[in-house]
Amino acid sequence: MQNKGLIKFFAILFALVSIYQLSFTFVANGVKSEAKAFAGDNPDKELKYLDSIGKEKVLNLGFTDFTYNEVKNKQLNKGLDLEGGINVILQISIKDVLKGLANNSKNPVFNKSLADASANLEGNKTYLNKFFEAFEANSKGSVKLASPDIFANRSLQGEGGVDFQMSDAQVQKVIKRKVDESVESAFKVLRERIDKFGVTQPNIQKLGETGRILVELPGAKDVDRIKKLLGGKAQLEFWETYKMEEIGNFLVAANEALKKTEVSKVETKTVAKDSLNALLTDTKDSADVKKGNNPLFDKIVGQGGGPVLGYFATKDTAAINGYLKRPEIRVLLAADQHYAKFVWSKPTTIKDQKAKDLATAKDLEVVELYALKGNRDNNPAMSGGVVTDAKDTFDQMGKPAVSMQMNSQGAKVWEELTGRAFAQKSYIAIVLDDIVYSAPGVTSGPIAGGRSEITGSFDVAETKDLANVLNAGKLPASADIIQSTVVGPSLGQAAIDAGTISSVLGFLLVCVWMVFYYGKAGWYANLALLLNLLFLFGIMASFGFVLTLPGIAGIVLTLGTAVDANIIIYERAKEELREGKSLSEAVAASYGWHGAMRSIIDANVTHVLTGAILFIFGTGPIKGFALTLLIGIVTSLFTSIFIARIFIDRNIAGKADLTFSTNITKNWFTNFHFDFIKVKKFTYIFSSIVTVVSLVSIFFVNGLDEGVDFVGGRTFQVKFEKAVDATAVSDELSAAFGTPVEAKILGDDDQLKITTKYKIKEDGVAIDEEVNQKLYAALQKYFPNTTYDKFINSYNGKTVGVLQASKVGASISEDIKTNSYWAVLGAMAVIFLYLMISFRKWQYSLGAIAAVAHDVVFVLGIYSLCYKFMPFHMEMDQHFIAAILTVIGYSMNDTVIVFDRVREFIIGNRKGSFEDIVNASINTTLSRTLNTSLMMIIVLLTMFIFGGESIRGFIFAMLIGIIVGTYSSLFIATPVLVDTISNDEKHTIEDKHNKA
């Protein structure tokens, strides 16, 4: 081998760099262990400890040293499934952006196009493109995007804007640029909010041109708080309010009107004794009040007054909103109240006023109802854009509050607004994202200087977050959480433990087999494998890549594939030795292009192609799986081809006692001559039956268990205090949600995976919190000693409640499904083209693709037939698609090795018929095929048994795929090749070889 010294130099250099990079991870983990030991189970205490030593030196390398903060930033990043934390994908509302750019145009074509774009959105189609298509269809040339009442308005005119003369195509370019600017603005606002939140190593990135933003917050534990921080638009407004006595008559009239349409309640209810009740005593139908026949007033649970119309239970807000939005109810408003806007306060807790003894009364979560003085354009009296600074502080009573400073223009308007409120003895509501935070009166005259304060039922964390979002600025449009994953730290540690066990065990099993089968050469392969793992982790640490649980699975798979190149080389060397060559000649030939190198390159290129497609189309942990797989292919090729060769050459130069087998295995497969082509009729019949049964099951009988990745929904992994009946829990949750809820045992009988599609098409933080509240309320009897916060949120040492939660919105699930189809089809198409170029005959490509298609249908059929009764989950999700693509790669790997041998024998002088040549090709590569497949099966079985419940279905798909892929490479790919090669070409090949 030439340039051996250079290779040694680079190998040593890479090893030193890898050790250097990984040293930061070892030191950081050591410091974290010390912090956990110091803090016990107190996460706040642990965080304070780590913050306190952030600038202390914790690593001294002699020539330089590093603080803990520097070490922490250089360590190998762990994904949320290993670290715990929150991952969300936010969708910036392009619809809102377009409305803003058009100044909330009332143009009917414009608004219909917005609605049509929402209704007809397809997978992988952006909202903006669908809007342009809908506008063209609706306008039919009668209305232009550059119309004055659409985009040629004052705010968009000027340089780089829209003028009346522009065509629709020209306007589209401007709007696309403006939308990109809005998304970039949203990205900056969110990044500033997150930076101020104080999470360690946050990750925020834009996802292409979709208007989506990915946010990963490792270690974050307060689910509801994080979602409010990210999803809040921070639209601060100041509104004048109606007083109770001004709006009370409308509420009385509304209640009377609702009596005629709402079904009377059977049970008697007591109306809260507030000012509304006083108004009711003057009505004629006071008997109905006592009977509880008051749709509106029966829901009042606390006394109102001033700007507060009453207190209502949080769960009743949807019903009240429905009442107050009805056209027949709104017409009851007085003429000067026609534009009244009804909004709620943030939730608070009061004692149940209906209880006989208030001292022992239960706490109720309630919200206050306000009526704001609206107008035709629905604009507030003053916008929050005038706020220049916000700080969390404490009010005169020592309660948490937020102080704000306004600019000069805002200060002037604020003085006028407070002066009017003082004169009229009225109130000013401070509203953030349509939620009233406070509605103070003005008792000391107009307020000059532009300083004000938001008070209310806050805790310190809430005032910090509120000041944070106000300082970061408002989002240019609403940001809806369309996908989220929450992983508790205890679940992350369990995943690390499972991954470590499976990795170590898989490594040992591979090493043992290599030594057993190849003897001394196996030891050299194992040394190369160990160095390969060092390089792999070193590269990931150096470039800041993230390690995930599927990524660990990718590393374990790398253990199997890393020795594949060695197996190909060793098997070739054994063939050369049998032909009478010396050891050095056999090694040189096996490492040559016409030896093993061509097969290795072809096999790994197909593998790289499927891995690259998986990386492009995958998201989150799946991208991590693809990344580790790709890095592993590169590092394994380097170590297998160059590092192992150094050890082999050294042996040849010394004792020259190297063998590529042991006494037990030296004659395995040497005289194996099975006629694979002869049995093709039987394999065709068997495979056809399996294919037909699979397709019938998929399309007509069982279908596939599509996970939330494909259909949208929410899943919760809930750990109970003791074993539960999954069917009973499912029935209870279905009744609580009013829609079917699936509950399946996940691993042990005290752990369930709960799936619901409740309101999955509705976005917003309030919806997410509503689902969490419903889940807790329905399961509360199983958790008598657990509060809502402890049930939902994560914390160190958590053993019961929600350990993991995820949400996939309807829009992104359609994209995931579309991406999955294209990924599988794209992988097959790319491989077909590569093989056609490499082998220069389409018959090779067809045989390979026939085998791959067979494997995919087979795996899908197994999942369709078995998902209903298997003890682990067999869902169609992103993990499953990753498994399918991996199966495609490995199936190609086996097939390409056989095809390379066919090509070699055709070029050479192998005698016999074309079928004999193909049979010989299969038999002479059988040892390599079975060895590699066995390695894969060993590591996959290890992952299946020890890798953890969450990836068991993912591993099972690959396990079945590898077994079927080995079968199809031998019994499908080559027979198809034989059957599609023309008779003339076969005769030409046979004549050439037999004459020779």
Buried (B, 14 or more C-beta within 10 A) or exposed (E): EEEEEEBEEEBEEBBEBBEBBBBBBEBBBEBBEBBBEEBEEBBEBBBEBBBEBEEEEBBEEEEEEBBBBBBBBBBBBBBBBBBBBBBBBBBBBBBBBBBBBBBEBEBEBBBBBBEBBBEEBEBEBBBBBBBBBBBBEBBEEEBBBBBBEBBBBEEBEEEEBBBEEBEBEBBBEBBBEBBBEBBEBBBEBBBBBBEBBEBBBBBBEBBEEBBBBBBBBBBBBBBBBBBBBBBBBBBBBBBBBBBBEBBBBBBBBBBBBBBEEBEEEEEEBEBBEBBBBEBBEEEEEEEBBEBBBBBBBBBBBBBBEBBBBBBBBBBBBEBBEEBBEBEEBBEBBEEEBEBBBBBBBBBBEBBBBBEEEEEEBEEBEBBBBBBBBBEEEEEBBBBBBBBBEBBBBBBEEEBBBBBBBBEEEBBBBBBEBBBBBBEEEBBBBBBBBEBBBBBBBBEEEBBEEBEBBBBBBBEEEBBBBBBBBBBBBBBBBBBBBBBBBBBBBBBBBBBBEBBEBBBEBBBEBBBEBBBEBBBBBBBBBBBBBBBBBBBBBBBBBBEEBBBBBBBBBBBBBBBBBBBBBBBBBBBBBBBBBEEEBEBBBBBBBBBEEEBBBBBBBBBBBBBBBBBBBBBEBBBBBBBBBBBBBBBBBBBBBBBBBBBBBBBBBEBBEEEEEBBBBBEEBEEBBEEEEEEBBEEBEEBBEEBEEBBEBBBBBBEEEBEBBBBBBBBBBBBBBBBBBEEBEBEEBBBBBBEBBEEEBBBBBBBEEBBBBBBBBBBBEEBBBBBBBBBBBBBBEBBEEBBEEBEBBBBBBBBBEBEBBBBBBBBBBBBBBBBBBBBBEBBBEBBBEBBBEBBBEBBEBEBBBBBBBBBBBBBBBBBBBBBBBBBEEBEBBBBBBBBBBBBBBBBBBBBBBBBBBBBBBBBBBBEEEBEBBBBBBBBBBBBBBBBBBBBBBBBBBBBBBBBBEBBBBBBBBBBBBBBBBBBBBBBBBBBBBBBBBBBBBEEEEBEEBBEEBEEE
